[in-house]
Amino acid sequence: MNNSSIIKPRKLSGFMELLPNQQLIFDQMIEKIKSVYLKHAFLPLDTPVLELSEILLAKSGGEIDKEVYRFNKGETDICMRYDLTVPLARFVAMNSEILHYPFKRFQIGKVYRGERAQKGRFREFVQCDADIIGNGELSLVADAECLKMVDEVFEKLEIDIVNQISNRNVLFGYIEGLGYKNEIKKILTVLDKINKIGIENAKAELSDLGVDQENIENLIDIIQKHGKFSDILSKIESLSSNPTFLLGINQLKEVYQYIKSMEINEDKIELNLSIIRGQDYYTGTVFEAIIPQHKEFGTVCGGGRYDNLATYFTDKKFPGVGLSIGFTRLFDLLLSNNMLTQIPTTNVTLQIIPLGDTIKECLQLKEYFANYFVCEVSYEERSFKAKMKDANKKEIPFVIVVGEDEVKTNVYSLKDMRNSIQYNLSKEDCLKTILNSK
C-alpha cells in the first residue's frame, strides 16, 4: 500500500479516549461510585442506548431536541439517549406493576449530545445516576438519602466538596407572594443565570419582565443568602406567608433533620437559595455539589426532587428524587488539573520471566498467583535483560525468575523491583511476601 492510500487516524471531537493507564483510574473511580450506590441498596439498571424518538423526545423540547443524535433505520425513527432519566421514566411506566417501591435504581452509562464540542463539554460522556421512585408518594427521607450518597461518593473519591441545597418551592412561593405568579418561570430563568450574566444584567432583565425596583432588590437579596442550614433558615422563614413558600421552608426543615440523623458532615453542606436548576421537572429539593477550592469547575454533581417522572407515559403518579454525576467531565477536569492520584503504568502486580525451556511451568505458576492478583508471563523471545528492563519501565512491582533449577527445587527468585531486594522462596512464601507488601 502506498502512502497516498493510507487514511490518517483521527477521532471525532467531543469523544474522550484515554490511555490504558488513565482508563484504569477512570474505571476504579467508577467502581467506587458503584460501591456507594450498592451499599445504599440501589439496584442496577441498564437501559438501551437507542430509544424510539417519540419516547425520548416526549418531554425534551427546546435546545435538547437540537442536540439529539437522531436517525431512521427503515421506517423506525430512533434517537440515542441524551440522559438516563427519560429511559428510567419509560422503564418505570412499562414495569410499574412488578416493581417494589420505593424503587431504588442506579445506572452508570454513556449518553450522547450533539452539541458543539469544547473544553469540559463532550458529545459522548458517562453519567452516574441514582434515583428513588415512589408510587403515589415518596418520603423526604429519600431526599436526604441522596444527599448522603453524594457525601459518601466524593469522600470515597477523596474529593473535597460542598453540597449546596435549596428547595424550589421557596422561590416559587416567594415570587408568587410578591405578585408575579404568571412570570415565575421567566423570573427563575433570570435568577438561575445570574452568575453568568452578572447582577446588573439580571436586574435589567427582571425590570423588562415588569418587576418593580423594590422587588428586584428583594429577589437579588434572597438568592444571595447561603451558609449554614440553621442560620439561613432562621433568616428566611418569615420573609413570606405564601403557602408554597412555607411548604418549601417546612420541607427544608424536615430534610435537614434527616441529614443530621444520617450524620452528614455539616461542613460539607450549605443552604444556598441561588440553587434553582433550570429543568422544569424539579419540584422541591434541589442540590449542586462544587469543589470549593476549584469553584471554576462549576457543578460536579446535581439533582433534586421531581413529582411527575412518567407523566408522558402513564396517568399514575411516580414522584422521585435523584442525583447525577457527569463523570467524564469530572474526570477530564481532574486529569487536566493534575488532581488525580498517581496514575499507574500497569495493573500487573507480578511478572513471571522464564529462563530456558520453562514456559509451561511459568504458565502453571501464573494460574496459582492469578487467584490473588494480576500477573503475567513474559513469553516473548527476548533477552532476560530486556524483559527485566521492560518490567521496570512498566513499574511492575514484583518479578519471579523461573529457570531449570527453580523448577527442580520449587524455590524461586523473587525480586521486589521497587527496592531491588531479592528473595529465594517457595511459591507459597512468594505469595505471602507479595500480599504483605501491599
C-alpha positions in Angstrom: 0.0 0.0 0.0 1.4 3.4 -1.0 1.4 6.4 1.4 -1.3 8.2 -0.6 -3.9 5.5 0.2 -3.3 5.5 4.0 -6.1 7.0 6.0 -4.9 9.4 8.7 -6.1 8.0 12.0 -8.3 10.5 13.9 -11.4 10.6 16.1 -14.4 12.8 16.3 -14.1 15.8 18.6 -16.1 15.6 21.8 -15.4 12.0 22.4 -13.0 11.1 25.3 -10.4 8.4 24.6 -7.9 7.7 27.4 -4.6 5.9 27.5 -4.9 2.4 29.2 -3.3 3.5 32.4 -5.6 6.5 32.6 -8.6 4.2 31.9 -7.5 2.1 34.9 -8.0 5.1 37.2 -11.3 6.0 35.4 -12.7 2.5 35.9 -11.5 2.4 39.6 -13.3 5.6 40.3 -16.5 4.3 38.6 -16.3 1.2 40.8 -16.1 3.4 43.9 -19.2 5.3 42.9 -21.0 2.0 42.2 -20.0 0.6 45.6 -21.7 3.5 47.4 -24.9 3.1 45.3 -24.9 -0.7 46.1 -24.3 0.0 49.8 -27.5 2.0 49.9 -29.5 -0.9 48.4 -29.8 0.6 44.9 -30.4 -1.9 42.2 -28.5 -1.7 38.8 -30.4 -0.9 35.6 -29.0 -0.8 32.1 -31.4 0.8 29.6 -30.7 0.7 25.8 -28.6 3.4 24.2 -31.2 3.7 21.4 -34.8 4.6 22.1 -37.8 5.3 19.9 -37.8 9.0 19.1 -41.4 9.5 20.3 -40.3 8.2 23.7 -37.0 10.0 24.1 -38.3 13.4 22.8 -41.7 13.2 24.6 -40.7 15.8 27.2 -37.4 17.3 25.9 -38.1 20.3 23.7 -36.0 23.4 23.2 -32.3 23.1 22.9 -32.2 19.3 23.7 -34.0 18.5 20.5 -31.3 20.2 18.5 -28.6 18.2 20.3 -30.1 14.7 20.0 -28.5 12.2 17.6 -31.5 11.1 15.6 -31.7 8.8 12.6 -34.0 6.4 10.7 -33.5 2.7 10.3 -36.0 1.6 7.8 -39.3 3.1 9.0 -38.2 3.3 12.6 -37.4 6.8 14.0 -34.6 6.3 16.5 -32.6 8.5 19.0 -29.5 8.0 21.0 -30.3 8.7 24.7 -29.2 12.1 25.8 -29.7 11.4 29.6 -30.6 8.5 31.8 -33.8 10.0 33.2 -36.2 9.7 30.3 -35.3 6.0 29.8 -35.9 5.5 33.6 -39.3 7.1 33.2 -40.2 4.8 30.3 -38.9 1.7 32.3 -40.9 2.6 35.4 -44.1 3.1 33.3 -43.6 -0.2 31.5 -42.8 -2.2 34.7 -44.9 -0.3 37.3 -46.9 -3.3 38.3 -43.9 -5.6 39.2 -41.6 -3.1 40.8 -41.2 -2.7 44.5 -41.5 0.8 46.0 -39.7 2.8 46.8 -37.8 1.6 43.7 -34.1 2.5 44.1 -32.0 2.2 40.9 -28.7 3.3 39.7 -27.3 3.4 36.2 -23.8 4.2 35.0 -23.6 4.5 31.3 -22.8 6.7 28.3 -25.2 9.3 26.9 -24.9 11.4 23.7 -25.5 15.0 22.9 -24.6 16.5 19.5 -23.7 19.9 20.9 -20.6 21.9 20.0 -17.6 20.2 21.4 -15.5 22.4 23.7 -13.4 22.1 26.8 -15.4 20.4 29.5 -18.3 19.6 27.2 -18.4 16.2 25.5 -20.7 14.6 22.9 -20.3 11.2 24.5 -20.0 11.1 28.3 -20.6 8.8 31.2 -23.3 9.7 33.7 -23.6 8.1 37.1 -27.2 8.4 38.2 -29.1 7.1 41.2 -32.8 7.7 41.7 -35.5 6.7 44.2 -39.0 6.4 42.8 -42.2 6.2 44.8 -45.7 5.0 43.9 -48.1 7.9 44.6 -45.9 9.4 47.3 -42.3 9.4 48.4 -41.0 10.4 51.8 -38.5 13.3 52.2 -36.1 10.7 53.8 -35.3 9.8 50.1 -34.1 13.3 49.5 -31.7 13.1 52.5 -30.5 9.7 51.4 -29.5 11.1 48.0 -27.6 13.8 49.8 -25.9 11.2 52.0 -24.8 9.3 48.9 -23.3 12.5 47.4 -21.3 13.0 50.6 -20.1 9.3 50.6 -19.3 9.2 46.9 -17.0 12.1 47.0 -15.4 11.0 50.3 -14.7 7.7 48.6 -13.2 9.5 45.6 -11.1 11.6 48.0 -12.5 14.8 46.5 -13.5 17.6 48.9 -16.9 19.0 48.0 -19.6 21.2 49.4 -23.2 20.2 48.6 -25.4 23.3 48.1 -29.0 22.6 48.8 -32.2 24.5 48.3 -35.9 23.9 47.6 -37.7 25.3 44.5 -40.9 25.9 46.4 -39.2 28.6 48.5 -38.5 30.8 45.4 -41.8 29.7 43.7 -43.7 30.8 46.7 -41.7 33.9 47.3 -42.2 35.2 43.7 -45.9 34.3 43.9 -46.2 36.2 47.1 -44.7 39.3 45.5 -47.5 39.2 43.0 -45.7 37.7 39.9 -47.4 34.3 39.7 -47.6 34.4 35.9 -44.0 35.3 35.5 -42.5 32.7 37.8 -40.7 30.6 35.2 -39.3 33.7 33.4 -38.0 35.2 36.7 -36.5 31.9 37.8 -34.7 31.7 34.4 -33.1 35.1 35.0 -32.1 34.2 38.6 -30.7 30.9 37.6 -28.2 32.5 35.2 -27.2 35.4 37.5 -23.7 34.1 38.0 -23.2 34.1 34.2 -24.7 37.4 33.3 -24.0 39.4 36.5 -26.3 41.2 38.9 -26.7 44.4 36.9 -27.8 42.5 33.7 -30.1 40.3 35.8 -31.7 43.4 37.3 -32.3 44.8 33.8 -33.9 41.6 32.6 -36.1 41.5 35.7 -37.2 45.1 35.1 -38.1 44.1 31.5 -40.3 41.4 32.9 -42.2 44.1 34.8 -40.7 43.6 38.3 -40.5 46.9 40.2 -37.3 48.1 41.7 -38.0 47.2 45.3 -38.9 43.6 44.4 -35.9 43.3 42.2 -33.8 44.1 45.2 -35.8 41.6 47.3 -35.2 38.9 44.7 -31.5 39.6 44.4 -31.2 39.6 48.2 -32.9 36.3 48.8 -30.9 34.3 46.2 -27.7 35.6 47.7 -28.4 34.0 51.0 -26.3 31.0 51.7 -24.5 29.4 54.5 -25.1 27.0 57.4 -28.6 25.4 57.2 -29.9 26.6 60.6 -28.6 30.1 60.2 -30.1 30.7 56.7 -33.4 29.0 57.7 -33.8 31.4 60.6 -33.2 34.4 58.3 -35.7 33.4 55.6 -38.6 31.6 57.2 -40.5 34.8 58.0 -39.9 36.5 54.6 -43.3 35.4 53.2 -46.6 34.0 54.3 -47.3 32.4 50.9 -48.4 28.7 51.3 -46.0 27.4 48.7 -43.1 29.4 50.3 -44.0 27.9 53.7 -44.2 24.4 52.2 -40.7 24.8 50.9 -39.4 26.1 54.3 -41.0 23.1 56.1 -39.6 20.6 53.5 -36.1 22.1 54.1 -36.5 21.8 57.8 -37.6 18.2 57.5 -34.8 17.2 55.2 -32.3 19.0 57.5 -33.5 16.8 60.4 -32.9 13.7 58.3 -29.5 15.0 57.3 -28.5 15.3 60.9 -29.8 11.8 61.7 -27.7 10.4 58.9 -24.6 12.2 60.3 -23.7 14.0 57.1 -20.8 16.3 57.8 -22.4 19.7 58.2 -19.2 21.4 56.9 -19.9 19.8 53.6 -23.4 21.1 53.1 -24.9 24.6 52.9 -28.3 26.1 52.3 -28.0 28.2 49.1 -31.1 29.7 47.7 -29.4 30.5 44.4 -29.5 26.8 43.5 -32.5 26.6 41.1 -31.5 24.0 38.5 -33.1 25.1 35.3 -35.0 21.9 34.4 -38.8 22.4 34.8 -39.3 18.9 36.2 -37.7 19.7 39.6 -40.5 20.4 42.1 -38.9 20.5 45.6 -35.4 19.8 46.9 -32.6 20.7 44.6 -28.8 20.5 45.1 -25.5 21.0 43.4 -22.1 19.9 44.6 -19.0 22.0 44.0 -15.3 21.7 44.8 -14.7 24.8 47.0 -11.0 25.0 46.1 -12.0 25.0 42.4 -15.3 26.9 42.0 -14.3 27.5 38.4 -15.1 23.8 37.7 -18.8 24.5 38.3 -21.2 21.8 39.4 -19.7 18.3 39.7 -22.9 16.6 40.8 -26.5 17.7 40.8 -30.0 16.6 41.3 -33.3 17.0 43.2 -36.9 16.1 43.7 -39.4 15.7 40.9 -43.1 14.7 41.3 -44.0 13.8 37.7 -41.4 11.3 36.5 -43.5 9.4 34.0 -46.3 11.9 33.1 -45.9 11.4 29.4 -46.1 7.6 29.6 -48.8 6.9 32.3 -51.6 8.5 34.3 -50.1 7.2 37.5 -48.0 9.4 39.8 -44.4 8.4 40.4 -42.6 11.0 42.4 -38.9 10.7 42.7 -35.6 12.2 43.7 -32.2 11.6 42.2 -28.6 12.6 41.6 -26.4 12.6 38.6 -22.6 12.8 38.2 -21.3 13.8 34.8 -18.3 11.6 35.3 -16.5 12.1 32.0 -16.4 15.9 32.6 -15.3 15.4 36.2 -12.5 13.1 35.2 -11.3 15.4 32.5 -11.2 18.3 35.0 -9.2 16.2 37.5 -6.9 14.9 34.8 -6.1 18.2 33.2 -5.5 19.9 36.6 -3.2 17.2 37.9 -5.7 16.3 40.7 -5.7 12.6 40.3 -3.8 10.2 42.5 -0.7 8.8 40.9 -1.6 7.2 37.6 -0.1 3.7 37.3 1.5 2.5 34.1 0.1 -1.0 34.6 -2.3 -3.1 36.7 0.1 -6.0 36.9 1.5 -6.9 40.3 3.8 -9.8 39.2 5.6 -10.7 36.1 7.0 -14.2 35.7 10.1 -14.5 33.5 11.1 -17.9 32.1 14.8 -18.8 31.6 15.4 -21.7 29.2 12.6 -24.1 28.4 10.3 -23.4 31.4 7.3 -21.7 29.8 4.9 -24.5 30.8 5.9 -24.2 34.5 5.6 -20.4 34.3 2.1 -20.7 32.9 1.2 -23.1 35.8 2.7 -20.6 38.3 0.6 -17.8 36.7 -2.6 -19.8 37.4 -1.6 -20.1 41.0 -0.9 -16.4 41.6 -3.8 -15.2 39.4 -6.2 -16.2 42.1 -4.8 -13.3 44.2 -3.7 -10.5 41.9 -3.0 -9.7 38.3 0.1 -11.4 37.0 1.5 -12.2 33.5 4.1 -14.4 31.9 6.8 -12.6 29.8 6.8 -15.2 26.9 8.3 -13.1 24.1 11.5 -14.3 22.5 13.7 -11.6 24.1 16.8 -11.5 26.3 16.4 -11.7 30.1 17.9 -8.2 30.4 15.4 -6.8 28.0 12.5 -8.4 29.9 13.7 -7.0 33.3 14.1 -3.6 31.7 10.6 -3.8 30.4 9.2 -4.8 33.8 11.0 -1.9 35.4 9.7 0.5 32.7 6.1 -0.7 33.3 6.6 -0.3 37.0 5.6 -3.8 37.8 6.5 -4.2 41.5 7.5 -7.9 41.5 9.3 -10.3 39.2 9.8 -14.0 39.6 12.5 -15.7 37.5 11.9 -19.4 36.6 14.9 -21.4 35.3 15.6 -25.1 35.3 17.0 -25.0 38.9 13.8 -23.3 40.2 11.7 -26.0 38.5 13.7 -28.8 40.2 13.8 -27.2 43.7 10.5 -25.3 43.7 12.4 -22.4 45.1 12.0 -19.2 43.1 13.9 -16.0 42.7 11.5 -13.2 43.7 12.7 -9.6 43.1 11.0 -6.6 44.6 11.6 -4.1 41.8 10.8 -1.1 44.0 13.8 -1.5 46.2 15.9 -4.2 44.4 15.5 -6.7 47.3 15.7 -10.3 46.1 14.4 -13.4 47.8 14.6 -17.2 47.2 11.3 -18.6 48.3 8.7 -21.3 47.7 5.7 -20.1 45.7 3.6 -20.0 48.9 6.1 -17.8 50.5 6.4 -15.7 47.4 2.7 -15.2 47.6 2.8 -14.2 51.3 5.6 -11.7 50.6 3.8 -10.0 47.8 0.5 -9.8 49.6 2.1 -8.5 52.8 3.8 -5.7 50.8 0.5 -4.1 49.7 
